[in-house]
Amino acid sequence: MPTPQHCPGFEQFRDLKSIIFKCPNCGTEVEIFSDEYDKTHLCPNCKQKIEFSKAEIIKK
């Protein structure tokens, strides 16, 4: 039996993109994945809720 080339479940995550936003409250850079955009996130620095619709995209 050949060794698998990828971890089990790899296919469902292969198209994920990493997006880096600037927290609109304190300016800290926050990284999320494209499947987490609609979830609630707190800034690791200021602990405020990040509204990604108002946040500046640093890198896609």
N, CA, C and O atoms as a GROMACS GRO file, in nm:
protein
  240
    1MET      N    1   0.086  -0.119   0.000
    1MET     CA    2   0.000   0.000   0.000
    1MET      C    3   0.089   0.123   0.000
    1MET      O    4   0.176   0.136   0.086
    2PRO      N    5   0.069   0.214  -0.095
    2PRO     CA    6   0.154   0.335  -0.101
    2PRO      C    7   0.124   0.432   0.013
    2PRO      O    8   0.013   0.435   0.066
    3THR      N    9   0.224   0.511   0.049
    3THR     CA   10   0.208   0.613   0.152
    3THR      C   11   0.127   0.729   0.096
    3THR      O   12   0.156   0.775  -0.014
    4PRO      N   13   0.024   0.778   0.169
    4PRO     CA   14  -0.056   0.892   0.119
    4PRO      C   15   0.030   1.017   0.104
    4PRO      O   16   0.123   1.038   0.182
    5GLN      N   17   0.000   1.098   0.005
    5GLN     CA   18   0.074   1.220  -0.020
    5GLN      C   19   0.024   1.336   0.063
    5GLN      O   20   0.095   1.435   0.080
    6HIS      N   21  -0.097   1.328   0.115
    6HIS     CA   22  -0.158   1.435   0.192
    6HIS      C   23  -0.226   1.377   0.315
    6HIS      O   24  -0.257   1.258   0.320
    7CYS      N   25  -0.249   1.461   0.412
    7CYS     CA   26  -0.323   1.421   0.532
    7CYS      C   27  -0.468   1.392   0.496
    7CYS      O   28  -0.521   1.451   0.401
    8PRO      N   29  -0.533   1.302   0.570
    8PRO     CA   30  -0.676   1.280   0.546
    8PRO      C   31  -0.753   1.411   0.565
    8PRO      O   32  -0.726   1.486   0.659
    9GLY      N   33  -0.847   1.437   0.478
    9GLY     CA   34  -0.926   1.560   0.487
    9GLY      C   35  -0.863   1.679   0.417
    9GLY      O   36  -0.920   1.788   0.419
   10PHE      N   37  -0.747   1.662   0.356
   10PHE     CA   38  -0.676   1.770   0.289
   10PHE      C   39  -0.761   1.839   0.183
   10PHE      O   40  -0.757   1.961   0.171
   11GLU      N   41  -0.835   1.764   0.107
   11GLU     CA   42  -0.911   1.818  -0.006
   11GLU      C   43  -1.007   1.929   0.035
   11GLU      O   44  -1.024   2.025  -0.040
   12GLN      N   45  -1.071   1.918   0.151
   12GLN     CA   46  -1.169   2.020   0.190
   12GLN      C   47  -1.103   2.152   0.228
   12GLN      O   48  -1.171   2.254   0.236
   13PHE      N   49  -0.971   2.152   0.252
   13PHE     CA   50  -0.902   2.274   0.293
   13PHE      C   51  -0.804   2.327   0.189
   13PHE      O   52  -0.738   2.428   0.213
   14ARG      N   53  -0.791   2.263   0.077
   14ARG     CA   54  -0.686   2.299  -0.019
   14ARG      C   55  -0.705   2.437  -0.083
   14ARG      O   56  -0.608   2.495  -0.131
   15ASP      N   57  -0.826   2.490  -0.085
   15ASP     CA   58  -0.851   2.620  -0.148
   15ASP      C   59  -0.860   2.735  -0.047
   15ASP      O   60  -0.897   2.846  -0.084
   16LEU      N   61  -0.827   2.710   0.080
   16LEU     CA   62  -0.831   2.817   0.180
   16LEU      C   63  -0.725   2.922   0.150
   16LEU      O   64  -0.615   2.891   0.105
   17LYS      N   65  -0.759   3.045   0.177
   17LYS     CA   66  -0.666   3.157   0.159
   17LYS      C   67  -0.645   3.224   0.294
   17LYS      O   68  -0.738   3.234   0.375
   18SER      N   69  -0.525   3.269   0.319
   18SER     CA   70  -0.493   3.344   0.439
   18SER      C   71  -0.509   3.492   0.408
   18SER      O   72  -0.459   3.540   0.306
   19ILE      N   73  -0.577   3.565   0.496
   19ILE     CA   74  -0.599   3.708   0.477
   19ILE      C   75  -0.552   3.780   0.603
   19ILE      O   76  -0.587   3.740   0.714
   20ILE      N   77  -0.472   3.884   0.586
   20ILE     CA   78  -0.424   3.961   0.700
   20ILE      C   79  -0.494   4.096   0.700
   20ILE      O   80  -0.488   4.171   0.602
   21PHE      N   81  -0.560   4.127   0.813
   21PHE     CA   82  -0.632   4.252   0.831
   21PHE      C   83  -0.563   4.335   0.938
   21PHE      O   84  -0.490   4.283   1.022
   22LYS      N   85  -0.588   4.465   0.933
   22LYS     CA   86  -0.545   4.553   1.040
   22LYS      C   87  -0.667   4.579   1.128
   22LYS      O   88  -0.772   4.620   1.078
   23CYS      N   89  -0.652   4.554   1.258
   23CYS     CA   90  -0.762   4.576   1.352
   23CYS      C   91  -0.802   4.724   1.345
   23CYS      O   92  -0.716   4.811   1.362
   24PRO      N   93  -0.931   4.754   1.322
   24PRO     CA   94  -0.973   4.893   1.314
   24PRO      C   95  -0.969   4.965   1.448
   24PRO      O   96  -0.979   5.088   1.453
   25ASN      N   97  -0.956   4.891   1.556
   25ASN     CA   98  -0.953   4.951   1.690
   25ASN      C   99  -0.812   4.992   1.733
   25ASN      O  100  -0.794   5.101   1.788
   26CYS      N  101  -0.711   4.904   1.709
   26CYS     CA  102  -0.576   4.932   1.759
   26CYS      C  103  -0.467   4.922   1.654
   26CYS      O  104  -0.352   4.960   1.680
   27GLY      N  105  -0.499   4.871   1.534
   27GLY     CA  106  -0.400   4.863   1.427
   27GLY      C  107  -0.318   4.735   1.423
   27GLY      O  108  -0.232   4.721   1.336
   28THR      N  109  -0.342   4.642   1.514
   28THR     CA  110  -0.270   4.516   1.515
   28THR      C  111  -0.307   4.433   1.392
   28THR      O  112  -0.424   4.429   1.354
   29GLU      N  113  -0.207   4.367   1.331
   29GLU     CA  114  -0.234   4.280   1.218
   29GLU      C  115  -0.290   4.148   1.268
   29GLU      O  116  -0.234   4.087   1.360
   30VAL      N  117  -0.400   4.103   1.208
   30VAL     CA  118  -0.469   3.981   1.247
   30VAL      C  119  -0.486   3.894   1.124
   30VAL      O  120  -0.536   3.941   1.022
   31GLU      N  121  -0.446   3.767   1.133
   31GLU     CA  122  -0.458   3.674   1.022
   31GLU      C  123  -0.579   3.584   1.042
   31GLU      O  124  -0.599   3.529   1.151
   32ILE      N  125  -0.660   3.568   0.937
   32ILE     CA  126  -0.770   3.472   0.939
   32ILE      C  127  -0.766   3.395   0.808
   32ILE      O  128  -0.698   3.435   0.713
   33PHE      N  129  -0.838   3.286   0.803
   33PHE     CA  130  -0.851   3.209   0.681
   33PHE      C  131  -0.985   3.240   0.616
   33PHE      O  132  -1.080   3.280   0.683
   34SER      N  133  -0.991   3.221   0.486
   34SER     CA  134  -1.109   3.261   0.408
   34SER      C  135  -1.238   3.195   0.456
   34SER      O  136  -1.346   3.252   0.437
   35ASP      N  137  -1.232   3.078   0.517
   35ASP     CA  138  -1.354   3.014   0.567
   35ASP      C  139  -1.397   3.068   0.703
   35ASP      O  140  -1.501   3.027   0.754
   36GLU      N  141  -1.319   3.159   0.763
   36GLU     CA  142  -1.351   3.216   0.894
   36GLU      C  143  -1.400   3.359   0.886
   36GLU      O  144  -1.424   3.422   0.989
   37TYR      N  145  -1.414   3.412   0.766
   37TYR     CA  146  -1.449   3.553   0.748
   37TYR      C  147  -1.580   3.590   0.815
   37TYR      O  148  -1.592   3.700   0.871
   38ASP      N  149  -1.677   3.501   0.811
   38ASP     CA  150  -1.808   3.534   0.867
   38ASP      C  151  -1.823   3.498   1.015
   38ASP      O  152  -1.932   3.509   1.071
   39LYS      N  153  -1.714   3.456   1.080
   39LYS     CA  154  -1.717   3.422   1.222
   39LYS      C  155  -1.672   3.541   1.305
   39LYS      O  156  -1.605   3.631   1.255
   40THR      N  157  -1.708   3.541   1.431
   40THR     CA  158  -1.669   3.648   1.522
   40THR      C  159  -1.524   3.628   1.567
   40THR      O  160  -1.485   3.518   1.606
   41HIS      N  161  -1.444   3.734   1.559
   41HIS     CA  162  -1.304   3.729   1.601
   41HIS      C  163  -1.275   3.845   1.696
   41HIS      O  164  -1.328   3.955   1.680
   42LEU      N  165  -1.191   3.818   1.794
   42LEU     CA  166  -1.144   3.921   1.885
   42LEU      C  167  -0.998   3.948   1.854
   42LEU      O  168  -0.921   3.856   1.827
   43CYS      N  169  -0.960   4.074   1.859
   43CYS     CA  170  -0.822   4.113   1.838
   43CYS      C  171  -0.738   4.056   1.953
   43CYS      O  172  -0.776   4.072   2.070
   44PRO      N  173  -0.626   3.991   1.923
   44PRO     CA  174  -0.543   3.937   2.030
   44PRO      C  175  -0.477   4.046   2.116
   44PRO      O  176  -0.432   4.019   2.227
   45ASN      N  177  -0.471   4.168   2.065
   45ASN     CA  178  -0.408   4.277   2.138
   45ASN      C  179  -0.508   4.355   2.224
   45ASN      O  180  -0.491   4.364   2.346
   46CYS      N  181  -0.611   4.412   2.163
   46CYS     CA  182  -0.705   4.498   2.237
   46CYS      C  183  -0.830   4.425   2.285
   46CYS      O  184  -0.910   4.482   2.360
   47LYS      N  185  -0.847   4.299   2.242
   47LYS     CA  186  -0.959   4.213   2.285
   47LYS      C  187  -1.096   4.264   2.240
   47LYS      O  188  -1.199   4.221   2.292
   48GLN      N  189  -1.098   4.356   2.143
   48GLN     CA  190  -1.224   4.407   2.088
   48GLN      C  191  -1.267   4.321   1.969
   48GLN      O  192  -1.183   4.261   1.900
   49LYS      N  193  -1.397   4.316   1.945
   49LYS     CA  194  -1.450   4.244   1.830
   49LYS      C  195  -1.402   4.314   1.703
   49LYS      O  196  -1.407   4.437   1.693
   50ILE      N  197  -1.356   4.235   1.606
   50ILE     CA  198  -1.311   4.291   1.478
   50ILE      C  199  -1.424   4.279   1.377
   50ILE      O  200  -1.472   4.169   1.349
   51GLU      N  201  -1.466   4.391   1.322
   51GLU     CA  202  -1.563   4.389   1.214
   51GLU      C  203  -1.484   4.397   1.084
   51GLU      O  204  -1.435   4.504   1.046
   52PHE      N  205  -1.470   4.282   1.017
   52PHE     CA  206  -1.386   4.275   0.898
   52PHE      C  207  -1.436   4.361   0.784
   52PHE      O  208  -1.359   4.396   0.695
   53SER      N  209  -1.565   4.396   0.785
   53SER     CA  210  -1.617   4.486   0.681
   53SER      C  211  -1.559   4.626   0.695
   53SER      O  212  -1.558   4.703   0.599
   54LYS      N  213  -1.512   4.660   0.816
   54LYS     CA  214  -1.453   4.791   0.840
   54LYS      C  215  -1.301   4.787   0.850
   54LYS      O  216  -1.236   4.891   0.859
   55ALA      N  217  -1.243   4.667   0.848
   55ALA     CA  218  -1.098   4.651   0.866
   55ALA      C  219  -1.026   4.665   0.733
   55ALA      O  220  -1.079   4.631   0.628
   56GLU      N  221  -0.904   4.716   0.740
   56GLU     CA  222  -0.820   4.731   0.622
   56GLU      C  223  -0.749   4.599   0.592
   56GLU      O  224  -0.690   4.538   0.681
   57ILE      N  225  -0.756   4.555   0.466
   57ILE     CA  226  -0.686   4.433   0.425
   57ILE      C  227  -0.540   4.469   0.400
   57ILE      O  228  -0.509   4.560   0.324
   58ILE      N  229  -0.449   4.397   0.467
   58ILE     CA  230  -0.305   4.418   0.451
   58ILE      C  231  -0.252   4.328   0.340
   58ILE      O  232  -0.175   4.372   0.255
   59LYS      N  233  -0.293   4.200   0.342
   59LYS     CA  234  -0.241   4.102   0.246
   59LYS      C  235  -0.344   3.992   0.224
   59LYS      O  236  -0.401   3.939   0.318
   60LYS      N  237  -0.365   3.959   0.097
   60LYS     CA  238  -0.451   3.844   0.062
   60LYS      C  239  -0.364   3.729   0.023
   60LYS      O  240  -0.414   3.622  -0.011
   0.00000   0.00000   0.00000
